[in-house]
Amino acid sequence: MSKMSELDAVIRDLRTAAAAINDAADALTEMFSGETAEAPATPTEPVPTKEDVRAILAEMSSRGFTAQVKELLRQHGAATLSGIDPSEYAALIKDAEGLENG
């Protein structure tokens, strides 16, 4: 595993841990305050950042999927990641991860 992919994995683990700690703090606050907070209608997943997407696309490109990554960017509305709407990040990641399986 390259240093960049190791670093990317560590960053994703830290973000996941931070979200879990935040959820635990919210639950404890709710328990001890005696008030019930409004539960979200649907469970929310962490929203990927541009850096998350960039790391995944770079990894896929280094594995030989450069042309497919460029095509995915085009399919999601831009020639570069900077032009992609952040609302497309999750779908772009899902499509990029599908390159290995397809």
SEMARVEX-597506 format. One record per residue (C-alpha): residue number from 1; residue in three letters; chain; x, y negated, z. Coordinates in pm, 1 decimal. Each point is the difference from the previous one (the first is absolute). Layout:
residues N
 num residu chaine     east    north       up
 NUM    Ala      A        X        Y        Z
...
This chain:
residues 102
 num residu chaine     east    north       up
   1    Met      A      0.0      0.0      0.0
   2    Ser      A    142.7   -338.9    -92.4
   3    Lys      A     58.3   -270.4    257.5
   4    Met      A   -282.0   -211.6   -150.5
   5    Ser      A   -253.2    281.3     18.5
   6    Glu      A    108.5     77.8    356.6
   7    Leu      A    -39.6   -366.5     90.6
   8    Asp      A   -340.0     -8.9   -169.6
   9    Ala      A   -112.9    305.1    196.9
  10    Val      A    115.1   -156.5    327.8
  11    Ile      A   -181.1   -325.0    -81.3
  12    Arg      A   -322.7    188.4    -77.8
  13    Asp      A     34.6    195.2    327.3
  14    Leu      A     48.3   -323.9    194.2
  15    Arg      A   -308.5   -155.4   -158.3
  16    Thr      A   -205.0    308.6     81.5
  17    Ala      A    127.0     -1.0    359.2
  18    Ala      A    -78.5   -370.7     34.8
  19    Ala      A   -355.9     57.6   -121.5
  20    Ala      A    -44.2    288.2    246.2
  21    Ile      A    130.5   -212.0    288.6
  22    Asn      A   -235.5   -282.0    -96.2
  23    Asp      A   -295.6    241.1    -10.7
  24    Ala      A     93.8    138.3    342.1
  25    Ala      A     26.8   -351.0    144.8
  26    Asp      A   -343.1    -87.1   -140.4
  27    Ala      A   -149.9    316.4    150.5
  28    Leu      A    153.2    -71.7    342.2
  29    Thr      A   -118.6   -360.3    -11.1
  30    Glu      A   -349.6    117.2    -81.7
  31    Met      A      3.7    259.8    280.2
  32    Phe      A    111.2   -241.1    268.8
  33    Ser      A   -190.8   -308.2   -108.4
  34    Gly      A   -336.9    168.5     26.7
  35    Glu      A    -96.4   -148.5   -333.3
  36    Thr      A    -38.3    196.1   -316.3
  37    Ala      A    157.2   -138.3   -307.8
  38    Glu      A   -175.4     35.8   -329.1
  39    Ala      A    122.3    312.7   -168.7
  40    Pro      A     96.8    -42.8   -361.6
  41    Ala      A   -256.4    141.8   -241.6
  42    Thr      A    262.2    219.2   -162.7
  43    Pro      A    343.6    102.5    117.1
  44    Thr      A    260.0   -222.2   -155.7
  45    Glu      A    329.2    118.6   -134.9
  46    Pro      A    304.9   -221.8     15.5
  47    Val      A      8.0   -235.7   -295.3
  48    Pro      A    315.6     57.5   -203.2
  49    Thr      A    229.0   -298.0    -45.5
  50    Lys      A    185.1    -98.8   -313.5
  51    Glu      A    316.9    137.1    161.8
  52    Asp      A   -169.4    337.8     57.8
  53    Val      A   -105.6     17.7   -363.8
  54    Arg      A    339.5   -118.4   -123.6
  55    Ala      A    178.8    272.0    200.1
  56    Ile      A   -226.0    274.7   -132.4
  57    Leu      A     25.4   -119.8   -360.7
  58    Ala      A    378.4    -28.9     29.8
  59    Glu      A     18.3    354.3    134.3
  60    Met      A   -216.8    131.9   -285.3
  61    Ser      A    211.2   -189.3   -253.1
  62    Ser      A    319.6    147.7    144.7
  63    Arg      A   -153.6    346.2    -42.9
  64    Gly      A    -32.2    -57.2   -373.6
  65    Phe      A   -351.2   -143.3    -22.5
  66    Thr      A    100.9   -351.9   -109.9
  67    Ala      A   -217.1     -4.1   -313.5
  68    Gln      A   -298.6    136.0    193.8
  69    Val      A     48.4   -261.3    274.6
  70    Lys      A     -1.0   -277.9   -259.7
  71    Glu      A   -317.4    145.0   -151.2
  72    Leu      A   -165.8     14.9    343.7
  73    Leu      A     83.0   -365.2     58.7
  74    Arg      A   -154.6    -85.9   -336.6
  75    Gln      A   -310.6    204.9     80.5
  76    His      A    -38.4   -190.3    325.0
  77    Gly      A     14.5   -336.4   -171.0
  78    Ala      A    357.6   -126.4    -31.8
  79    Ala      A    343.8     69.4   -140.9
  80    Thr      A    168.1    -42.8    339.5
  81    Leu      A    -98.0     66.7    359.1
  82    Ser      A     -8.4   -373.0     70.9
  83    Gly      A   -293.8    -31.5   -237.9
  84    Ile      A   -204.5    276.2    161.4
  85    Asp      A   -294.6   -100.4    218.1
  86    Pro      A     62.2    121.0    357.8
  87    Ser      A   -342.1    166.7     -4.1
  88    Glu      A    148.6    240.0   -258.5
  89    Tyr      A    294.1    109.5    217.8
  90    Ala      A   -167.6    306.7    155.3
  91    Ala      A   -124.0    126.7   -336.5
  92    Leu      A    340.3    -65.7   -157.2
  93    Ile      A    172.7    200.4    274.6
  94    Lys      A   -245.2    286.8    -44.8
  95    Asp      A     59.1      1.4   -376.7
  96    Ala      A    378.7    -16.6     45.2
  97    Glu      A     -0.5    287.8    244.2
  98    Gly      A   -203.4    197.8   -255.2
  99    Leu      A    287.2    -22.9   -249.3
 100    Glu      A    185.4    275.7    182.6
 101    Asn      A   -300.4    228.1     -6.9
 102    Gly      A   -106.5    -63.8   -355.7
